[in-house]
Amino acid sequence: MLSGFWIQAFLTVVCVFLLYTLSKIIRYLTGDARVLSSPNSAGSNRRRLGHFEEIFDMLSLDKSGNTNICVSISTTSKQSLVYQHVYDALVLLSKRQPMLRAVIATMANGDRYFEIKEINEVITMLDITTSDVNASDWQSVWFEYTVKPRGNGLLWRVVILQEEFMQDTKDYANTLMFNFNHSCIDGVCSVKFCEQFLNYMNKLGNGTSSADEEISSLDLLPYYHEIVTRGRIWHSLFNFILAYCGLKPVMKFCMEKMLYRVIQKRPNNPYHAQFPRNSEISTVVPCRLSVNVFTENKTKDIIQACKANDCTVTGAIAAATHLAFCKLIGPDKSMELGLPFTIEAQRFCVPKPHKDYLGYFAYSCENIYMKYVTGNTADFWKLAQETTQQIKDFVKKEAYVSEATVVNGLLEPRKLFDLWVSDDVFVKGGCNVMSSFGSFNFGNHQPEPYVLHECFINVLAHGLPYTFCHFIHTINGKMTWQIVSNDAVHTKHMEKFANLCFNILSKMSQNVA
């Protein structure tokens, strides 16, 4: 028999252990255990790349510029473009935005970090070049200029195309083509970049600003998913279990096996099943772009038609995309087609980032499915309503936030990269993927020196497992719909599909009160 002393001593040790463990859990869940001076803290000049930021950087490096973002800004002005205004505007913008001063550094242990350079060093690194290609011919060099690697260390560069004089309006037309690494910016922030760049250009043109102006920099923010999940008990508890309970190796093994099985069980993409990948096509034309800019009146008609039929514009575009793809493929496939789409994540951040902050804030979702249809039997507006409701329900449930926590906690970016973009699973890739940035109004106030004519924002998709990528935004009342194909799509199919998409949406929005 144990004496009372030893029993009391044993119980005391157990109580101390339980109290210590409980205190660790409480400190972890409330965030008190996280040191504010860590590399991932706001205010630091360095932080580790987030999960998807690192994957995008891998795609850009390993797949020859894959997922690089093109931001093509076209302007008109009564005077010729002043190169110094472009240079000084980018200096001022870089003073404000940490991601424009960022380089990616690899630590000795292989971890990759954003490092924010001082503005004086950034000025020596700026990559601003000119081209003899006319401003109106930007699409002819779209792939070449967007895929081109940056040699300066910064995550962006710009090419100024050859200025054109418009005889009918007596305006000077210019196009500036920016190339961004997707890890440092997303679609919505690319629109913000366009607005901020034009604001600085016009201040310089008006003489109300100069490159010497003192501008306070925004703080480098943590990875957006950390901001979203900060204070959410389930996510913190899951990460605590991975860190302290020894379950990570088992859970990681199960996750890898599960994802691999899910990918292998996917049906083949019906486009690739009917039109196998051709190495000659992949080599000659790695990526194709089709653009449609709807007039202000046509954009209003589309919006009114969607309101009258109780759906969103995004839902209507998704329906048009689905019907166009079914017509392109032809015979009934008796299957459901998935429609991955992106969700802007800043809405979920607490606290919200500064409205001017540029960075990557997007969740990728793959839970919207539509049945394959043939002929003209499909009810367009019913399909648009159903898709709208699916998207609303999915956004509301926020399942993608939990999915991101699990995936980030269990799979290294390289492993996820290999699973996602492997050539072995290319034929099982998605048919369409959609990014809708929203509606914006800015930069068209006369008599500004530089007036925005068009802004085109898209992503290179060569080598991605999606057949067609769609990028939609509305700026100053005009909606732009861009479609990018991967390197397996024939030119004639790209042209046919794009025309089907644009025509279906235009036709269905006509004569709707």
Steps between C-alpha positions, in 0.01 A plus 500: 500500500620847418512745785276804502808716441585334168138510384484871577834555328381309192174696484693824542725414204195407287325826592809706420535321166133555414519866601816546294342332195180704542699822526691408181172437318346826623809699409508335157130557431508863609820573314694611810773247425576660165783746528422828330853535373485179295574518126130454420381793712357819357761774499786262421705531183499126446252215513475147368299444184154362561394167357348618173747784464778242493311282251454796265871576522575135419270517198671815376849354543442134408241548225655792308292789627182303564242704702689826447249786503471743212367846584470692174407865555396707197474878535417800286640848546507834319878514538758233426576260786785620718734213591604676820137500618493121466831460683411741782149353542651154549750637749219664700288185481795288613551727800142424604473130416726243669424232242640723226826507695499125566747239384481128576795357694571136582632421846760235578225256606313548172227728636409784265442852629382835371766757583404865469777721362562863582372742237850621407596145407170443320561805279817337369306179428206645305444322167333752267558441130351619172387313190453587133171303494204736459280563802193359325683174418560399861333160452767402246767513772274414794646155561860596422508798737303330780699179500836677492692440824600797707873544529497768767387302805176696541174314438382728219613687191342727235535552125379826340375438147539738207274802532234559230330825399127470434407729213126491569521610866840672493602288799822318575438132576737300719511150643711394797532124552579393857616150583448380860590182684159376618638441851510874567164614359155373402238618252315742726823658620615527138201728436600701809854519364366646175300763689788599729748513212274732300442721806875551539543553124239775504640666811838512330343623178317775689815599685345425841751228587861399440716192546653664810166505681508337844261204505455264793516132416223259587604216730576161348203284599507131598372242253130570452385160630672572832305826524170329412542218753649708782270454799300216342517226762460197269793603281725575797408172668577305181842663471565433871421130452740484205774675696476323835310170469721309257218432254635696205694214330196270502259771390740615228531146365122458494449839332749423223340162431151650505585785262680266262199268496259789444707623205530153347124440526418821316364444150717623217438851374262451203701745287823306548315172448378620160805707403817347650786730594726579204866575572525715186217722617656531846831610349379740232229687693528439875208722597216689327296801603157618385360834621154655491433848638127567528383857446344689789154452352555129443635462853186671634282265294679197645466630857130578453434160341668326794298702752178423314581129509614493864864409444840664515712593200753241618225236499397598148859489373544158663187378320619639167842341552346161578264502202779613266726216617223243450445629145872486430523135608181392330347160589342433836762395754254420782718661761529800728758767426670681787551875505780609735492868589691739723368688801651829613619440858536854634133496600581230757809666648479632857622766515457596137816599309543865409286572193812595299703189588613288207557128547355155439159438664308221328351161579455246224177298508397195298152404618273641228369237258266520199348218301614449143237623252460465126327688223280797588301326771670677791316779681772766520346711775408198712860382476623851588269511804611157622867588457451833678341322796776238512765770510317698770454189715859395457637845587275517808608160637871589482599135465800609293647674808502173693631314198787746473587450867513121458697509174744767624558306821556159343650545153815682404460735200728281285289190566178684416667647192599154377148366556330797334704563185646159427502408130357163601172658614479773234223316314290506818520877536200730515316634195459861616617709793367848576635811672255789536668808650193721541395848390715813539474868413805724480743698291278651233455852631570766244718696456761266652826480300469120464159338453446126534383346174512128582648275766554131424591261782560131437725208589715275282352150498737291289557171676214551745251211527206727404396518135364855513556772760258793522577846642216747543491852634308824446683833505325833447181333381656270236524127564803312370495122452832335416551131425841333516556145374768256604758356264287203393223699329486533122474855362173428319348362820609803698341734249179298480468468878565869567244607238244261646555639851470865398206442264296294747529767770424784256203320344342403832526855635322656200147631532469415869316762697 
